[in-house]
């Protein structure tokens, strides 16, 4: 006989509604990603419009027309018409008061149309005069083209008379060069051998590589640092002092060069200590990343501050960067058309209108949350804005969450990829959250303050006798800050300072 046993278990599970999921996702986005998300919504959702464009012709009298907007099968009200905005042109078109031909042309179009033919000639590459009333500016009037490393190499390659096969090999090499100017992939893996008939040999790849290395600045298309420095030294005049010694050093003695071990370099390269020192000084004038001279700064690496910090009286306060906040609103013309549609045709439009309203509410909630978190951070880090990194106080996410009555995960999302513009520079919100370290006096200091102290000590050291990590730990102990030597090493690496032996002056 088989006996079946059933067991019931009770458990709690949190389920996020679609609206809450959207709010969480938008809160975690950076300002650039968020503006891109809103721009895509404005382009795809007919119920959304840019506030700058739609608010210019707002019809304030149209509010009495609309009481509430229904969604299919729902008794919830959408919005009062008095809270919505509508361009004059949309209002006239909807009410049947006119058509597109009845509207006046824009002032700029009228001015161009009425101007004599000869005055409308091509004005060259300079931007045309714009009226002060025009808000939008064509990006083509101020943007300039940047020449990339690959573009420069392609242009120089055109000056050589090459066969299609050799040109193809050079193209593959140029495309594989990274932003630093290095070719980090093996030559035989740059292209599928089946693309050539017959498959290129290693010698052919080497010849094409030597050609590309002579197209740009010396050091371009090097496969490692040693080859990069060697190419730059070989490009120098032969009568350059210590040129031959420097070439031998970069090929075999880079490790000793980093430690400023002149005795070891002199012994290994069969030269005098003075020649080794002169060659080392020559090597230090070279460029380890030759590709950087071509590339412009990637626009995506720029950050847009979410808030500004300024001083009012004796206190520092945070104010929202309104220019970075997308301005979206409900398009009243489409909303009123939605009211007039038949019930069986409203499902798709109702969903689009609901999504538009959710986006606007999420936008407002995101802005308020970031502003509150920014102000809470600034209020707790007043000394930082007065005295700098050494006055950075310990701060945890839980403290801000408790103060603002938020969940810690919400504060974490509100500080991710968000930036504060301060008189001392632009800082990420997370920069102000640092762990607490104990002191001899029983007080505490932040890890950020310790990093700032280590940086000051290294900046003030004697370059010929740099401070070791043990010495730095002892000096911090004299200041009452108890940290281990390995902690000092970790903080020194975080501020991107090399060890003492690599900081020693030549």
C-alpha positions in Angstrom: 0.0 0.0 0.0 1.4 3.4 -1.0 0.8 6.3 1.3 1.1 9.8 -0.1 2.2 12.6 2.2 1.6 16.2 1.3 3.5 19.0 3.1 2.5 22.6 3.0 5.1 25.3 3.5 4.5 28.9 4.1 7.1 31.4 2.8 7.3 35.1 2.1 8.2 36.4 -1.3 8.5 39.9 -2.6 7.3 40.6 -6.1 7.9 43.9 -7.8 5.1 45.4 -9.9 6.1 46.5 -13.4 5.9 50.1 -12.3 8.2 49.5 -9.4 10.6 47.6 -11.6 10.7 50.5 -13.9 11.4 53.0 -11.1 14.2 50.8 -9.7 15.8 50.4 -13.2 15.7 54.1 -14.0 17.1 55.1 -10.5 20.1 52.9 -11.1 20.9 54.5 -14.5 23.5 57.1 -15.0 22.3 60.5 -16.2 23.5 59.9 -19.8 21.7 56.5 -19.9 18.6 58.0 -18.3 18.4 60.8 -20.8 18.8 58.3 -23.6 16.0 56.2 -22.2 13.7 59.2 -22.0 14.6 60.2 -25.5 13.7 56.8 -26.8 10.3 57.0 -24.9 9.6 60.4 -26.4 10.3 59.0 -29.9 8.2 55.9 -29.5 5.3 57.0 -27.3 2.8 59.4 -28.9 1.4 60.5 -25.5 4.8 61.9 -24.5 6.4 65.2 -25.6 9.3 67.3 -24.7 8.3 70.0 -22.3 10.4 72.7 -24.0 8.7 72.0 -27.3 5.2 71.3 -26.0 5.1 74.0 -23.2 5.7 76.9 -25.6 2.2 76.9 -26.9 0.3 75.8 -23.8 -3.4 76.3 -24.0 -4.4 77.2 -20.5 -8.1 77.3 -21.3 -8.2 73.7 -22.5 -8.2 72.3 -18.9 -12.0 72.8 -18.4 -12.6 70.4 -21.3 -11.1 67.3 -19.7 -12.2 66.0 -16.4 -10.6 62.6 -16.2 -9.1 60.1 -18.6 -10.3 56.5 -18.4 -8.3 53.3 -19.1 -10.1 50.3 -20.4 -11.9 48.5 -17.6 -10.4 50.8 -14.9 -12.0 53.4 -12.7 -8.7 55.1 -11.9 -8.4 58.7 -13.1 -5.4 59.6 -15.2 -5.0 63.3 -14.9 -6.9 66.5 -14.9 -6.7 68.4 -18.1 -5.5 71.5 -16.2 -2.3 69.6 -15.5 -1.6 68.9 -19.1 0.1 71.0 -21.7 -0.8 71.4 -25.4 0.8 73.3 -28.2 -1.4 75.9 -30.0 -1.1 74.1 -33.3 -2.3 70.8 -31.8 -5.2 72.5 -30.1 -6.3 74.2 -33.3 -6.0 71.0 -35.3 -8.0 69.0 -32.8 -10.8 71.5 -32.4 -11.2 71.9 -36.1 -10.2 75.6 -35.9 -7.7 75.5 -38.8 -5.3 73.3 -40.8 -1.6 73.2 -41.2 -1.7 75.9 -43.9 -3.2 78.5 -41.5 -0.2 78.6 -39.3 2.4 81.3 -39.6 5.8 80.2 -40.7 8.7 80.3 -38.3 10.4 83.7 -38.2 13.6 82.2 -39.6 11.8 80.6 -42.5 10.0 83.9 -43.3 13.3 85.8 -43.1 15.1 83.4 -45.6 12.1 83.2 -47.9 11.8 87.0 -48.2 15.5 87.6 -48.6 16.9 88.4 -52.0 18.3 85.4 -53.9 21.8 86.7 -53.8 21.7 86.9 -50.0 20.7 83.3 -49.8 23.9 82.1 -51.3 26.1 79.5 -49.6 27.6 81.0 -46.4 30.6 78.8 -46.2 31.5 76.6 -43.2 30.7 79.1 -40.6 27.4 79.0 -38.7 24.7 81.3 -39.8 23.4 84.0 -37.6 20.6 82.8 -35.3 17.9 84.7 -33.5 18.0 84.8 -29.7 14.5 83.4 -29.6 15.7 80.1 -31.1 16.5 77.5 -28.4 17.9 74.7 -30.5 21.3 74.8 -32.1 22.4 72.5 -34.8 25.3 70.3 -33.6 26.9 70.6 -37.0 27.5 74.3 -36.4 30.0 73.7 -33.6 31.1 70.1 -33.8 34.4 69.3 -35.5 35.6 66.1 -36.9 38.3 64.2 -35.0 41.0 62.2 -36.8 41.4 58.8 -35.1 44.6 56.8 -35.1 43.2 54.4 -37.7 42.2 57.3 -40.0 45.7 58.7 -39.8 47.3 55.4 -40.7 44.9 54.8 -43.6 45.7 58.2 -45.0 49.4 57.6 -44.8 49.0 54.1 -46.3 47.5 55.7 -49.4 50.9 57.1 -50.3 52.4 53.6 -50.9 52.0 51.6 -54.1 51.0 48.2 -52.8 49.4 45.1 -54.1 45.9 44.3 -53.0 47.2 41.4 -50.9 49.7 43.6 -49.0 47.2 46.4 -48.6 44.7 43.9 -47.1 47.3 42.6 -44.6 48.1 46.2 -43.6 44.3 46.9 -43.1 43.9 44.0 -40.8 46.9 45.2 -38.7 45.6 48.8 -38.5 42.2 47.7 -37.4 43.6 45.6 -34.6 45.6 48.5 -33.0 44.1 49.6 -29.7 43.8 53.2 -28.4 47.2 53.1 -26.8 48.8 52.3 -30.2 49.6 48.6 -29.4 49.0 45.5 -31.5 48.2 43.0 -28.7 46.8 40.2 -30.9 49.1 37.6 -32.6 49.6 38.3 -36.3 48.3 35.0 -37.4 45.0 35.5 -35.6 44.2 38.8 -37.2 42.4 37.2 -40.2 41.0 33.9 -41.2 43.6 32.2 -43.5 40.7 31.2 -45.8 40.3 34.8 -46.8 43.5 34.7 -48.7 44.7 32.4 -51.4 47.3 31.2 -50.6 47.3 31.8 -46.8 49.7 34.6 -45.8 53.0 33.4 -44.2 54.5 34.7 -41.0 57.1 36.6 -43.1 54.4 38.4 -45.0 52.7 39.5 -41.8 56.0 40.7 -40.4 56.6 42.8 -43.6 53.2 44.3 -43.4 53.7 45.1 -39.6 57.0 46.9 -40.3 55.2 49.0 -42.9 52.4 49.9 -40.5 55.0 50.8 -37.8 56.4 53.4 -40.1 53.1 55.0 -41.0 52.5 56.9 -37.8 54.4 58.2 -34.8 57.3 56.0 -33.7 56.1 53.2 -31.4 52.8 52.7 -33.2 51.8 49.0 -33.7 54.3 47.7 -31.2 53.5 44.4 -29.6 54.8 45.2 -26.1 56.4 48.1 -24.1 59.9 47.0 -24.9 59.3 47.1 -28.7 57.4 50.4 -28.4 60.3 52.1 -26.7 62.8 50.4 -29.0 61.0 51.8 -32.1 61.1 55.3 -30.7 64.8 55.1 -29.9 65.5 53.7 -33.4 63.8 56.7 -34.9 66.2 59.1 -33.1 69.3 60.4 -34.8 72.3 58.1 -34.6 74.4 60.7 -32.8 71.9 60.9 -29.9 73.9 60.5 -26.6 73.6 57.0 -25.1 71.3 55.9 -27.9 72.9 52.4 -28.2 72.9 51.8 -24.5 69.2 52.9 -24.2 68.3 50.5 -26.9 70.0 47.6 -25.1 68.3 48.6 -21.8 64.7 48.7 -23.2 65.2 45.3 -24.8 66.5 43.4 -21.8 66.7 45.6 -18.7 63.2 47.2 -18.2 62.9 45.7 -14.7 66.2 47.2 -13.6 65.2 50.5 -15.2 62.0 50.6 -13.1 64.1 50.2 -9.9 66.8 52.7 -11.1 69.4 50.0 -10.7 72.2 51.7 -12.6 74.9 49.3 -11.3 73.0 46.3 -12.6 72.2 48.0 -16.0 75.8 49.0 -16.5 77.0 45.5 -15.8 74.4 43.9 -18.0 74.9 46.2 -21.0 78.7 46.5 -20.6 78.8 50.3 -20.1 79.7 52.8 -17.4 77.3 53.7 -14.6 77.2 57.3 -16.0 76.2 56.0 -19.5 73.5 53.9 -17.9 72.2 56.9 -16.0 72.2 59.0 -19.2 70.4 56.3 -21.2 67.8 56.0 -18.4 67.1 59.7 -18.6 66.7 59.4 -22.4 64.3 56.5 -22.0 62.1 58.5 -19.5 61.5 61.1 -22.3 59.7 58.5 -24.5 56.0 57.9 -24.8 54.8 54.6 -23.5 51.3 55.1 -25.1 52.0 56.7 -28.6 48.4 56.1 -29.7 47.0 58.6 -27.2 48.3 61.5 -29.2 45.8 60.7 -32.0 42.7 59.8 -30.2 40.4 62.5 -28.8 38.6 62.1 -25.6 35.7 59.7 -25.9 32.5 61.7 -25.4 31.0 58.8 -23.5 33.7 59.3 -20.8 32.3 62.7 -19.9 30.0 62.8 -16.9 27.1 65.0 -16.2 26.7 66.1 -12.6 23.4 65.3 -11.0 23.7 68.0 -8.4 25.8 71.1 -7.6 27.4 71.9 -4.3 27.6 75.6 -3.2 28.0 77.5 0.0 25.1 79.4 1.5 26.3 81.3 4.5 28.4 78.9 6.5 26.8 75.7 5.2 27.3 73.7 2.0 24.1 72.6 0.2 23.3 70.5 -2.8 21.0 71.7 -5.6 19.8 69.6 -8.4 21.2 70.1 -11.9 17.9 70.9 -13.7 19.7 71.0 -17.1 20.5 67.3 -16.7 16.9 66.3 -16.0 14.8 65.4 -19.1 11.6 67.4 -19.4 8.8 65.2 -20.5 5.0 65.7 -20.2 1.7 64.3 -21.5 0.7 65.4 -24.9 -2.8 66.9 -24.3 -3.8 66.7 -27.9 -3.4 63.0 -28.1 -4.8 62.5 -24.7 -8.1 64.3 -25.8 -8.2 62.2 -28.9 -7.9 59.1 -26.7 -11.1 60.2 -24.8 -13.0 60.4 -28.1 -12.1 56.9 -29.4 -14.6 54.1 -29.2 -14.3 51.7 -26.3 -13.1 48.7 -28.4 -10.3 50.6 -30.0 -8.7 51.9 -26.7 -6.6 48.9 -25.5 -3.4 49.7 -27.2 -3.7 53.5 -26.7 -4.6 52.9 -23.0 -1.4 50.9 -22.5 0.7 53.6 -24.2 -0.9 56.3 -22.0 -0.3 54.3 -18.9 3.4 53.8 -19.8 3.7 57.6 -20.4 2.3 58.4 -17.0 4.5 55.8 -15.3 7.6 57.3 -16.9 6.7 60.8 -15.8 6.1 59.7 -12.2 9.3 57.6 -12.3 11.2 60.7 -13.6 9.9 62.9 -10.7 10.6 60.2 -8.1 14.1 59.6 -9.4 14.9 63.3 -9.3 13.6 63.7 -5.8 15.4 60.6 -4.5 18.8 61.7 -6.0 18.3 65.2 -4.6 17.5 64.0 -1.1 20.5 61.6 -1.1 22.8 64.3 -2.4 21.7 66.8 0.3 22.1 64.1 3.0 25.7 63.4 1.8 26.6 67.0 1.7 25.2 67.7 5.2 27.4 64.9 6.7 30.5 65.9 4.8 30.7 69.6 5.5 34.3 69.5 6.5 35.3 67.8 3.3 34.2 70.8 1.2 36.1 73.2 3.6 39.4 71.3 4.0 39.6 68.6 1.4 40.2 64.8 1.5 42.0 64.8 4.9 38.7 65.9 6.5 36.5 63.2 4.8 34.4 61.6 7.5 33.5 57.9 7.7 30.1 57.3 6.2 28.0 54.2 5.5 25.0 53.7 3.2 23.0 52.5 6.2 23.3 55.9 7.8 21.9 57.7 4.8 19.2 55.1 4.5 18.1 55.5 8.1 18.1 59.2 7.9 16.0 59.3 4.8 13.8 56.4 5.8 14.8 54.4 2.7 16.0 50.9 2.1 19.8 50.6 1.8 19.5 49.1 -1.7 17.6 52.2 -2.8 20.4 54.5 -1.5 23.0 52.2 -3.3 21.1 52.6 -6.6 20.8 56.4 -6.0 24.5 56.7 -5.6 25.6 54.5 -8.5 27.0 56.5 -11.4 25.8 59.8 -9.9 28.1 62.8 -9.6 28.4 65.9 -7.5 30.0 69.0 -9.0 31.9 70.8 -6.2 34.4 73.7 -6.0 37.0 71.0 -5.5 36.0 69.0 -8.6 33.5 66.4 -9.7 33.1 63.4 -7.4 31.0 60.3 -7.6 28.5 60.0 -4.8 30.2 56.8 -3.7 33.4 58.7 -3.1 31.9 60.1 0.1 31.2 56.6 1.5 34.3 55.3 3.2 35.0 52.9 6.1 35.9 53.9 9.6 39.4 53.4 11.1 40.2 53.6 14.8 42.8 56.1 16.3 44.9 56.0 19.4 42.7 58.6 21.0 39.7 56.5 20.8 38.2 58.5 17.9 37.8 57.5 14.3 38.9 58.7 10.8 37.9 57.6 7.4 39.9 55.5 5.0 39.7 58.4 2.5 41.4 60.7 4.9 44.2 58.1 5.4 44.7 57.8 1.7 44.9 61.6 1.5 47.6 61.6 4.3 49.6 58.9 2.5 49.5 60.9 -0.7 50.7 64.1 1.1 53.5 62.1 2.7 54.6 60.7 -0.6 54.4 64.1 -2.3 56.6 65.6 0.3 59.2 62.8 0.4 62.8 63.1 -0.8 62.8 61.6 -4.3 66.2 60.1 -3.8 65.1 58.4 -0.5 61.4 57.5 -1.0 59.3 56.3 2.0 58.6 52.6 2.2 55.3 51.3 3.2 56.7 50.4 6.6 57.9 54.0 7.1 54.5 55.3 6.0 52.8 53.1 8.5 55.1 54.4 11.3 54.4 58.0 10.3 50.7 57.4 10.4 51.1 55.8 13.8 52.8 59.0 15.0 49.6 60.8 13.9 47.5 58.5 16.0 46.2 56.3 13.1 46.8 52.6 13.6 47.1 50.8 10.2 49.0 47.8 9.2 51.8 47.8 6.5 49.6 45.8 4.1 46.8 48.3 4.5 49.2 51.1 3.6 50.2 49.1 0.5 46.6 48.7 -0.5 45.8 52.4 0.0 48.9 53.4 -1.9 47.9 51.2 -4.8 44.4 52.8 -4.8 45.9 56.3 -5.2 48.1 54.8 -8.0 51.5 55.4 -6.5 54.2 52.8 -7.2 56.3 51.2 -4.5 59.3 53.1 -3.0 61.8 51.3 -5.2 60.0 52.5 -8.3 59.6 56.1 -7.1 63.3 56.5 -6.5 64.7 59.4 -8.7 67.4 58.6 -11.2 
